[in-house]
Amino acid sequence: MSPVADHPLRYTLANELHARPFPSLDAPCFAAYLAIKQPHDAANRDREADRAHLIALLDRFGAQHPQPGATHYFGRLGKYELKWEQHTEFVTYTIFGNGVADRPFDPAMFEVFPDGWLSDAPGARITSALIRVEVVSEIEAMKRKIDDWFVPESLAVSRVLDDSAIIAGDFRIDAAGHLRMAVFVQPDCGSRRIGRVVQRLCEIETYKAMSMLGLFRARELGPRMGDIDRELSSLMSEMTGDVPRPDATLKGLLSVSAELERLLARTSFRFGATGAYEAIVNQRVGVLREERFEGRQTFAEFMMRRFDPAMRTVKATEKRLHEMDERAIRAGNLLRTQVDVERSAQNQKLLESMDKRADLQLRLQRTVEGLSVVAISYYAVNLAAYAAYPVMAPLGVPKPLGTAILTPVVVLAVWLMLRRIRRAVE
């Protein structure tokens, strides 16, 4: 029995599920995270430029290169470990190092990314973060650190993964340009679990930042959508009564509809991506299995208060844009129907007028035919009289009497001839 042939993509599909493993970290340690995105049309960027930028960093440390066409990389970078991932719109670099600096969230942790290399990045920084991982020693000492490191009004703290760790962050950019996050783990917390927590925090920050791009796109559209809405309402108000110039109104509706379709085409990708990123943020927060820490707000509550309203604004803008487009299409169809009905009425009147003219022409034709019978008969009677005089003179029939006898016969013959010709033509 011959073996079953494998699908060409079987191994590729299976390996894709294991292509991006979580890092294994031992506390104390730190992570320096960087996400780069091109400001415009990032989804269609040159991805080889991303890989070239990664290779330039690896070459500075003599590290091994990724495979051609790779979308992820994990390897040693000097005394650190580097994790690189290429996504639809952005690329991420995460440096993992052992130990923590004496100065909390020291910007020097980020110096593993050389300034010259950063300036050559094929894009702009969408977010960056410093994550500090420590072992919980005393709760009171940890609470003092949290209060010293973060802004109280936006601080979120929670126990995660069955109380194996405590995470904290305020989602604010510090003076060095990075976000700060802290992870305090129990002494018995495994290295893979620590790696998962750190990875989830990086993903929450990245996808939150990417989602917020949709909010600013929605704000940019707001004034223009307001102008279009007023113009559309004005055009629809004109349709409620007698439309003096339906063609001009229809042209205006078509112009509004075209503008709305253009806006939809420009924003469909961003709004769609925003919805996808929002779902990832909520999913990543959910898998942390948060529990409240001494009455502090959790990450989920922070997102509910600060992040969810922004996402609802995006959804409302997208819904409003689609509704306006549908209104413009419906109004255009109604007005087009009205114009068609008016044109049909005009065509009906035109046909009636043509029927009247055709009937008048028929009557004139018959009148002309009658006059033609008289005219032809006049000349025919004279010709017949000349032909009949030699016969009528020996019979003693006078010329006037002969002409009178010939006239009805000639007129009847001419009428029959013309009638036959008309029937043949018709």
C-alpha positions in Angstrom: 0.0 0.0 0.0 1.5 3.3 -1.1 1.7 6.1 1.6 -0.7 9.0 1.5 0.7 12.1 -0.1 1.0 15.1 2.1 -0.5 18.4 1.2 2.2 20.8 0.0 1.4 23.2 2.9 0.9 20.6 5.6 4.2 21.1 7.5 4.2 24.9 6.8 0.7 25.2 8.4 1.6 23.0 11.4 4.9 24.9 12.0 3.2 28.3 11.8 1.4 27.5 15.1 4.8 27.1 16.8 6.7 29.8 15.0 6.5 32.5 17.7 7.1 30.8 21.1 7.0 32.8 24.3 10.4 33.7 25.8 11.7 32.0 28.9 12.7 34.6 31.5 14.1 34.3 35.0 13.5 37.1 37.5 15.0 39.6 38.0 15.2 40.6 34.4 14.1 43.3 32.0 12.7 43.8 28.5 13.2 46.7 26.1 10.4 46.8 23.6 10.2 48.8 20.3 7.5 48.8 17.6 8.1 50.5 14.3 5.4 51.4 11.7 5.5 53.4 8.5 3.3 56.5 8.8 1.4 55.8 5.5 0.3 52.7 3.7 2.2 50.5 6.1 0.4 47.3 4.9 1.9 47.7 1.4 5.4 48.6 2.6 8.6 47.0 1.3 9.0 44.1 3.8 12.5 43.4 2.7 13.4 46.8 4.2 12.2 45.5 7.5 14.5 42.4 7.3 17.4 44.5 6.0 17.0 46.7 9.1 17.0 43.6 11.3 20.1 42.2 9.6 21.9 45.6 10.1 21.3 45.3 13.8 22.4 41.6 13.9 25.6 42.5 12.0 26.6 45.0 14.7 26.7 42.1 17.2 27.9 39.4 14.8 24.6 37.5 15.3 23.2 34.9 13.0 20.9 36.1 10.2 17.2 34.9 9.8 16.1 32.7 7.0 15.2 34.5 3.7 11.6 35.7 3.8 11.3 35.1 7.6 8.6 37.0 9.5 10.0 36.2 13.0 13.4 35.8 14.6 14.7 34.8 18.0 18.4 34.6 18.9 21.3 35.9 20.9 22.4 39.5 20.5 25.6 39.8 22.5 24.7 39.2 26.2 21.0 39.8 25.4 18.3 37.9 23.6 16.4 39.5 20.7 12.9 38.7 19.5 11.8 40.2 16.2 8.3 39.9 14.6 7.0 41.2 11.4 3.3 42.0 11.3 0.9 43.4 8.7 1.5 47.0 9.6 4.5 47.1 11.9 7.6 45.2 13.2 8.6 44.7 16.8 11.9 44.3 18.5 12.1 43.0 22.1 15.4 42.8 24.0 15.5 40.5 27.0 18.3 40.9 29.6 19.1 39.4 33.0 19.1 41.5 36.1 17.7 45.0 36.6 19.4 48.4 36.8 19.8 50.2 40.1 17.9 53.1 38.6 14.3 51.9 37.8 13.5 52.1 34.1 16.9 53.5 33.3 16.9 54.7 29.7 20.3 53.1 29.3 18.4 49.8 29.0 17.3 51.0 25.6 20.8 51.7 24.4 21.2 48.2 23.1 19.5 49.7 20.0 22.2 52.0 18.6 21.2 55.6 17.7 22.5 55.3 14.2 20.5 52.1 13.6 17.4 53.7 15.0 17.7 56.7 12.7 17.8 54.3 9.7 14.6 52.6 10.7 12.2 52.1 7.7 9.3 53.8 9.6 8.5 55.6 12.8 8.2 54.5 16.4 4.6 53.7 17.2 5.4 52.6 20.8 8.2 51.6 23.0 8.3 50.2 26.5 10.6 49.3 29.4 9.4 46.3 31.4 11.1 45.6 34.8 10.6 42.1 36.3 11.4 41.6 40.0 10.7 38.9 42.6 8.2 39.8 45.2 9.9 40.1 48.6 7.6 42.3 50.7 4.2 43.6 49.7 4.7 46.9 51.4 8.0 47.5 49.7 6.5 46.6 46.3 3.6 49.0 46.9 6.1 51.8 47.7 7.9 51.1 44.4 4.6 51.1 42.5 3.7 54.5 44.0 7.1 55.9 43.2 7.3 54.7 39.6 3.8 55.4 38.2 1.3 58.2 38.0 -1.5 57.3 40.6 -4.4 58.7 38.6 -3.9 56.3 35.7 -2.2 53.5 37.5 -3.5 50.0 36.9 -2.4 47.1 39.2 -3.7 43.5 39.3 -2.8 40.0 40.3 -2.6 37.7 37.3 -2.4 34.0 36.4 -3.7 32.7 39.7 -1.7 35.2 41.8 1.6 34.0 40.3 2.5 37.6 39.5 1.5 41.3 40.0 1.6 43.6 37.0 1.5 47.4 37.1 1.6 50.2 34.6 0.1 53.7 33.9 0.3 53.7 30.1 2.1 57.1 30.1 5.2 58.0 28.2 8.1 59.0 30.4 10.7 61.7 29.8 12.9 59.2 27.9 10.0 58.5 25.5 9.1 55.0 26.8 6.1 53.5 28.6 6.9 51.8 31.9 5.5 48.5 33.1 6.5 46.4 36.1 6.0 42.7 36.8 6.5 41.3 40.4 6.6 37.5 40.3 6.3 35.0 43.1 9.5 33.1 43.9 8.0 29.9 42.5 6.8 31.4 39.2 8.2 29.5 36.2 10.3 31.1 33.6 7.9 30.4 30.8 5.0 31.9 32.7 7.1 35.1 33.3 7.8 35.2 29.6 4.1 34.9 28.8 3.3 37.8 31.1 5.9 40.0 29.6 4.9 39.1 26.1 1.2 39.8 26.8 2.1 43.2 28.2 4.0 44.1 25.1 1.1 42.9 22.9 -1.5 44.9 24.9 0.5 48.1 24.5 1.2 47.6 20.8 -2.3 46.7 19.8 -3.7 49.5 22.0 -1.5 52.0 20.2 -2.4 50.6 16.8 -6.1 50.7 17.7 -5.9 54.4 18.7 -4.9 55.2 15.1 -8.5 54.6 14.2 -9.7 57.2 16.7 -7.6 59.9 15.1 -8.8 58.9 11.7 -12.4 59.2 13.0 -11.6 62.7 14.4 -10.2 63.8 11.0 -13.3 62.7 9.3 -15.7 64.4 11.7 -15.8 67.9 10.2 -16.0 66.7 6.6 -18.7 64.2 7.5 -20.6 67.0 9.2 -20.4 69.1 6.0 -21.6 66.2 3.9 -24.4 65.4 6.3 -25.7 69.0 6.1 -25.4 69.0 2.3 -27.2 65.6 2.1 -30.0 66.8 4.4 -30.5 69.9 2.3 -30.7 67.9 -0.9 -33.2 65.5 0.7 -35.3 68.5 2.0 -35.6 69.8 -1.6 -37.0 66.4 -2.6 -40.0 66.7 -0.2 -41.7 69.2 -2.4 -41.8 70.0 -6.1 -38.2 69.7 -7.3 -37.7 72.7 -9.7 -34.5 71.2 -11.1 -34.5 67.4 -10.5 -31.5 66.9 -12.7 -29.4 69.4 -10.7 -30.5 67.8 -7.4 -29.7 64.3 -8.7 -26.3 65.5 -9.8 -25.7 66.9 -6.3 -26.8 63.6 -4.7 -24.4 61.6 -7.0 -21.6 64.0 -6.0 -22.3 63.4 -2.3 -22.5 59.7 -2.9 -19.2 59.6 -4.7 -17.5 61.6 -1.9 -18.9 59.1 0.7 -17.6 56.2 -1.3 -14.2 57.8 -1.5 -14.2 58.2 2.3 -15.3 54.6 2.8 -12.5 53.4 0.5 -9.9 55.5 2.4 -11.1 54.4 5.9 -12.3 50.8 5.4 -8.8 49.3 6.1 -8.1 51.5 9.1 -11.5 50.9 10.7 -11.3 47.2 10.0 -7.8 47.0 11.5 -8.9 49.0 14.5 -11.7 46.4 15.2 -9.2 43.6 14.9 -6.7 45.2 17.1 -9.3 46.0 19.8 -10.4 42.4 19.9 -6.7 41.4 20.4 -6.3 43.9 23.2 -9.4 42.6 25.0 -8.3 39.0 24.4 -4.8 39.6 25.8 -6.2 41.3 28.9 -8.6 38.4 29.4 -6.0 35.6 29.3 -4.1 37.3 32.1 -7.0 36.3 34.4 -6.8 39.4 36.5 -7.7 39.7 40.2 -8.0 43.0 42.0 -5.0 44.1 44.1 -6.0 46.1 47.2 -8.7 48.0 45.6 -6.6 49.3 42.6 -8.1 49.4 39.2 -7.2 46.5 37.0 -6.0 46.6 33.4 -9.4 45.6 32.2 -11.0 48.5 34.1 -8.4 50.9 32.7 -9.3 49.7 29.2 -13.0 50.0 29.9 -12.7 53.6 31.1 -10.0 54.9 28.8 -9.8 52.6 25.8 -13.3 51.4 25.1 -14.8 54.9 24.7 -12.3 55.6 21.9 -13.2 52.3 20.2 -16.9 53.2 20.5 -16.2 56.5 18.8 -14.5 54.7 15.9 -17.4 52.3 15.6 -19.9 55.1 15.7 -18.0 57.0 13.0 -17.8 53.9 10.8 -21.5 53.2 11.3 -22.5 56.9 10.6 -20.4 56.9 7.4 -22.1 53.7 6.1 -25.6 55.1 7.1 -24.9 58.4 5.3 -23.7 56.4 2.2 -26.9 54.3 2.3 -29.0 57.5 2.7 -27.4 59.1 -0.3 -27.9 56.0 -2.4 -31.6 55.7 -1.4 -32.2 59.4 -2.0 -30.5 59.1 -5.4 -32.6 56.1 -6.3 -35.8 58.0 -5.2 -34.9 61.1 -7.2 -33.9 59.0 -10.2 -37.3 57.3 -10.1 -39.0 60.7 -9.9 -37.0 61.9 -12.8 -37.8 58.8 -14.8 -41.5 59.2 -14.0 -41.4 62.8 -15.2 -39.6 61.8 -18.3 -42.1 59.1 -19.0 -44.9 61.6 -18.6 -43.1 63.9 -21.0 -42.6 61.1 -23.4 -46.3 60.2 -23.2 -47.3 63.7 -24.0 -44.8 63.7 -26.9 -46.3 60.5 -28.2 -49.8 61.9 -27.9 -48.7 65.0 -29.8 -47.1 62.9 -32.5 -50.3 60.9 -32.8 -52.3 64.1 -33.3 -49.8 65.3 -35.9 -49.9 61.9 -37.6 -53.8 62.1 -37.7 -53.7 65.6 -39.0 -51.2 64.6 -41.7 -53.5 61.7 -42.6 -56.4 64.0 -43.0 -54.3 66.4 -45.0 -53.1 63.5 -47.2 -56.7 62.5 -47.8 -57.7 66.0 -48.6 -54.7 66.3 -51.0 -55.8 63.0 -52.6 -59.2 64.3 -53.1 -57.8 67.4 -54.7 -55.5 65.2 -56.8 -58.5 63.3 -58.1 -60.1 66.6 -59.2 -56.9 67.8 -60.8 -56.1 64.6 -62.6 -59.7 64.1 -63.6 -59.8 67.6 -65.1 -56.9 66.8 -67.4 -58.1 63.3 -68.1 -61.6 64.5 -69.1 -60.1 66.9 -71.6 -57.9 64.1 -73.1 -60.9 61.7 -73.2 -63.1 64.3 -74.8 -60.5 64.9 -77.5 -60.3 61.2 -78.1 -64.1 60.7 -78.1 -65.1 63.7 -80.3 -64.5 61.9 -83.6 -66.8 59.1 -82.4 -69.5 61.3 -80.9 -69.8 63.8 -83.8 -71.3 61.2 -86.4 -73.7 60.1 -83.6 -75.0 63.6 -83.3 -73.8 64.0 -79.7 -72.8 67.6 -79.0 -69.5 68.3 -77.4 -70.8 69.6 -74.1 -73.1 66.6 -73.7 -70.2 64.2 -74.5 -68.0 65.9 -72.0 -70.7 65.6 -69.4 -71.1 61.9 -70.1 -67.3 61.3 -69.9 -66.7 63.3 -66.7 -68.3 60.9 -64.1 -66.6 57.9 -65.8 -63.2 59.5 -65.8 -63.5 60.8 -62.2 -64.5 57.3 -61.0 -61.6 55.7 -62.9 -59.1 58.2 -61.5 -60.5 57.7 -57.9 -60.2 53.9 -58.2 -56.7 54.1 -59.6 -55.5 56.3 -56.8 -57.2 54.1 -54.2 -55.4 51.1 -55.5 -52.1 52.8 -55.5 -52.6 53.9 -51.8 -53.5 50.4 -50.7 -50.4 49.0 -52.5 -48.2 51.5 -50.8 -49.7 50.9 -47.3 
